[in-house]
Amino acid sequence: MNVLKTRTGANARDTLESFGYQQELHRSVATVDLVVYGLVFMVPIAPWAIFGTVYNSASGMVPLVYVIGLMAMVFTALAYAQMAKSFPLAGSVFSYVGRGISPAAGFFAGWAILLDYLLIPTLLYVFAAESMVGLFPSTPRSMWAMLFVVVNTVINLLGVNSLKQANRVFLAVELLFVVIFVVIAVRVITGRRLPHVGWSTAPIWNSGAVSAPLMATALSIAVLSFLGFDGISTLSEESTGKKNPAGRAMVGALFLVTFLFVIQTWLACLLAGGRKSFPDDVAGNAFFELVREATNTGWMNAFFVVNVIAIGFANAMAAQAATSRLLFSMSRHRQLPRYLSKVSSRQVPMAATLTVSAVSLVLVLFFVGQIELITSMVNFGALFGFCLLHVSVIWFYVVRKKSRNYLLHLVVPALGFVIIAYVLFNAGSLAKIGGLVWLGVGVVVFLVNKAREVNA
């Protein structure tokens, strides 16, 4: 067994050195750990917090929204898998687009998704801090934000093994509550303990309510609900698996989390008893209100606390890890300050992790109460990076490698590009303005880097 592990590590190290890099991060992440990490990043209980909003937008067909999301995002997952197979590097789209098209294109892909990765921890901390203040009204938001940041930073600095263990614990807690909810819902629906509640497939498909505008709205919501699976690619240099572990983990995690989303939202829709919509003042906590109606206030509070823990600790911790790996990769390639590529004795990108923590603390204080603005800017960065990813698949495989696998290397990325471009085009004005300003700053950084290369 030890011989096998040694050979696996050696092969992975040789592959990394063939791209001009030394093995600096700790290779101890199995493929199953990548799947766990992806699930934690996407949050299996994510529908809880937005159930009421999605229910109102989708005419009660919330499960359909997530099925549409899977159909849309599977093209992007397959595109990621293709590039991860050829370039098993930590930089995600920065590495894939940079090596698939050109270093300049790679910089802008990395810079765009950096907006996503830098703001995701901030968004999660703001949301979790707001939720904790709701539970403990007399406490300051900054205290909760600092608690979340410090705990996540310590776990990440302790090494990737600590991250793996924490991911397993958090995922186990989330899945336990998924099971508890399923049991509660099945008992209530089967026993018809609430009025107008019974088994039905209408939440999955109601032909009388399906329309083109509804599908378009659902597509936008669904695509954005799956952001995070791509973070798996940032752990490529810490993976011990063979045969494209990151690519397989991304696709597998996407299907698994969709299954969990669909089961939970179908049962929640049935508990809603066929109501047309939730009032605006209830929509934000609609899922938890359904749990209270089906059980009691104690269970509702338990579900609420688990949701906050999943977002403030598990999800944010995974996002911090992904962001630090992206900063590490871009710094190693001299696209960001060199200190960000500093690795600790535990083989962790220490400087990048501490930088993410510091930035998150500053942004949390700046963006308190502005969750909608942060969300819109996060979406722009991810979607722009995804678009360049799809282009890189076509350019690298079809144009440069002359691949004849037109299904995976032309049709899939072309469809993925159209879907992501459509969602990006229909993004809110705040998202577009903020995203374009960020890209403008990127142009300045790119030119400065070029000037330094010339003068070096």
Disulfide bonds with the S-S distance in Angstrom:
none
